[in-house]
Amino acid sequence: MMPKFLPHEYASPIWRALLEFDLISDNDRILIGLSGGKDSLFLTYALSLLRQYAPIRYDLAAITIDPSFTADLDLTMLEKFCAELDLPFFSHQVDIASAIEKSGNKSPCFTCAFFRRGAINRFAKENGFNKIAYAHHHDDAVETFFMELLCAGQLKTFLPKTYMDRTELTIIRPLLYFREDQLARTPNLHGYTPLESPCPFNGKTKRQEIKEMLAVMEQKTPGVYTHLASAMRSKEAAELWPPVPTRAELKVKHTAFWHKKE
């Protein structure tokens, strides 16, 4: 049996996220996206243990999406892991491998995320869950912010809490105050070895490139990561250019300017 104890240094960041971003409410039914990696294993473990201390009641279950990258994905460990935590465990197979093959020039990560999220959303909706918990951490948020800036010219990242009108589901991310290196030590808490990622693109993605770029920048200019994290927080005064005007707006300005002498 796994040890069931959450030290203060691991419980405190989760409590902060839960309270600061209002992630969990009384009588929530939360479905955890459990990939089997170190982050989602810890999220499942932590949310399960925190139920005994929380002043509210919430139900938990976990789901694993088999993306069909391999023919022999063994989920026995995840079933045992959830059973020891007294959590319902579900799995669902989605042929993401074929979808990526047919997607042409689209990013495999985009295609995978699209179909994976869609499957989890459908399962949650059909089975009465109102929230979905993902194990994204602080490094994920900062890397996404930097990637959006470099690759899309936008100042954006994923939010701690997102309500989706179409499905009436809420996405929550309780691990946003954890750095990735801290989560790397969490298997020592529950005693389970994370599953190897079956993704054939693991370590070859744009996100990995951004991660490595940030590491190099941090070495050359200490504080870069901290400054990016600060920049992704909403501020009252932002010294940014105004939005690019439409042709119609420019026409109005043009007309007003050249008719000033009339």
N, C-alpha and C positions, 0 to 999 in steps of 0.2 A: 504493500500500500504506500502511496505517496505521502510525504509529510505535508500537513495542511497548516502552514503558518506563513503569514505575510509580514516581513519585517517593516519597521516604520519607514525606512528609506524607499521602500517600494509602494507602501500603502499611501503615503503622503502625497506624491505627485498625482495619483489617481483621484484621491479625494479633492484635491485642488481643482482638477479639470472638471470633475462632476459638479462641484459647487459653482465655480466661476462661469461655466458655460451652460448650466442648468441641463445637464445631459440626461438625467434619470428622474422620473416622477413616480409617484405612488401608483401601483398596479400596472406598471409597464410590462409588456411582454417583449423581451429582447432576444433577437436571433443574432448569434455571433458568427461572423465569417471565419471559419477555422480552416486555414490552409495546411496546418501542421508545421509551419515554420516557427521559429523561436518567439516571434512577436505575438502571433495569434494564440499560441499555446499559453503564453503568459497572460494575455488578456482574458482568456477563458478561465484560467486558474484564479486570477485576481478578482474578477467580478463574481465568481462563485463564492470565494471566501468572504468578500465584503458584505455579502447578503446578511450574514449573521450579526453584523455591527450596524448596518444601515437602519435609520429610523423609519424607512419606508419599505414596502414590500414590492418586489419585482420578480418576474419569472424569467428564466434563462433557458436557452437551448442553443445548440451549435449545428452548423451545416458545413459540409465540405463539398466543393464542386470538383468533380473529376473531369479535367479538360481533355481527356483522351489523348494525351501526349505519349502515353505508354499503355501497353495492353495488360500490365500486371500491377497497377497501383494498389498497394496493400494498405487498407485503412484500419486494420485490426488494432494498431496501437492507439489511434484516435478514439475508437470505440471504447477501449479499455480506459483511456484517460478520462473521457466524459463519464463513464460508468462510476469511476472512483469519486468523481465530483458530484454524482447524483444529478447529472444533466442529460436530458434527451439528446441523442445524436442522430443526425440525418446526413445522407449523402445523395448527390444527384449527378448524373453523368451528362455532360454537354460536349458535343463534338467541336470543341474550339480549334483543335488542330486542323480540321477541314476548313473551318471558317477562315482561318489565317491563310491557308493555301489559296483560297478563292478571293481573298481581299485585295489582290494586286499590290499596288504600291502603298497601301495603308500600313501604318505602324502595327506590328504584331501585338505590341503592348496595348494599343488602343482597342484593337479587335478583341483581344482576350478580356480586357476589363469590361468592354461593352456587353459581351455575352455572359460573362461571369456575374456581373451586377444584375443583368436582366433575369437570370435564373434565380438568384437569391431573392430579388424583389418579388418575383412571382410566387415563390414558395412562401415567403413571409406573408404576403397578402392572402394567399389561399388558406393559410393555417393560423390566422388570427394574431400575428405579431404586429406591433405598431412601431417598433424600432429595430434597426440593424446596427450592430456594433462592429467596426473595423479596427484593426490594430495598427493604424498609421501612427508613427511617432514624430518627434520634433524634427529629426533629420529629413524625414519624408516631406514635411511641410516646407522647410527651407529649400530643399532641392527642387521641389515643385515650383516654388516662387521664383527661384533663379532660372529654372528651365523655361518657364512662361515668359520671363523677361527676355531671355536670349533668343528663344525659338519662336515666340509669338508676339513679342513686343507689348506684353500686357503685364500689369502689376496685379497678380492674382495668385492665390493658392487655394487648396481645399479648406473648408471651414470646419471648426470643431463640431458644429451641429448644423444639419441641413434638412429642412422640411421639403419634401417633394409633393407638389400639389397633385400631380397626375395619379400617383399611387397612394397618397395620404400616408406615406411612410416617412420616418425621420431617421437620418443617418447620424450616428454619434461616433466620436473618436476619443475614447477615454485615455489613450496613452500619449497625448500630445506634449506632455511635460517630461517625457523620457527621451534621453539621447540613445542612439543606436548601440553604443558601446556598453551602456548600462543594461540594456535588454539582452545583450549577448551573454550576460552572466545569469540570467533568470532560469535556465534549465537546472541549475543547482538547487533552486527552490523546490521544484516539484519532482525532479528526478527523471524526467522524460527527455530523451534525445530527439531534437527536431527532425522532421522528415527532410530528406534531400529534395530540392525543387526538381520536378520533372520537366520544367520548361526548357526547351532546346535553345532558347535565346538568353538564358540566365547568364549574366555577366557580360552581355554583348549589346545592351540596350542604350538608348540615349540617356536614360536616367543614370546608368552606371558611368557613362562618360561625364555627366554633370557632377556626380559624386566625386570622381577622381579629380576633376578640374577644381572643385571646391577645396579638396584636400591639399592640392598643390598651392592654391592661392592662400590658404590659411598658413602654410609653412612660410611663404614669402612675406605675407602681410598678416601677422597675427591679429585676430579681431574681425576678420572678414565675415566669418560665420555669424558672430554676434551682431554685427551691423546689419546683415541681411535679415536676421530674425527680428531685429528692431524695425526694419523698414517694412516688413510684411504686416505690422500692426497698424490698424487704422488710427490716423491722427487728425486733429482738428485743422491744423495748418500744414498743408502739403505744397511745397514750392515746385509745382509741375506746370507745364504748358497747358493751355486750354485744349479741349478736344478739337480735332481737325474739323473745320466748318464744311457744311455741304455746299454744293454748287449754288443752290438757291440762296443760302446765307451769304456767300461771297458776292453774288450778284447784287443783293441789297446793299452791301457795304460799298461795292464798286459804284453803283448808281448814286448813292448818297455822297460819296467822295467827290465825284466828277461834276456834281451839280451844286457844290457848295457856293460857287460864284454866281449862280443864277438868282 
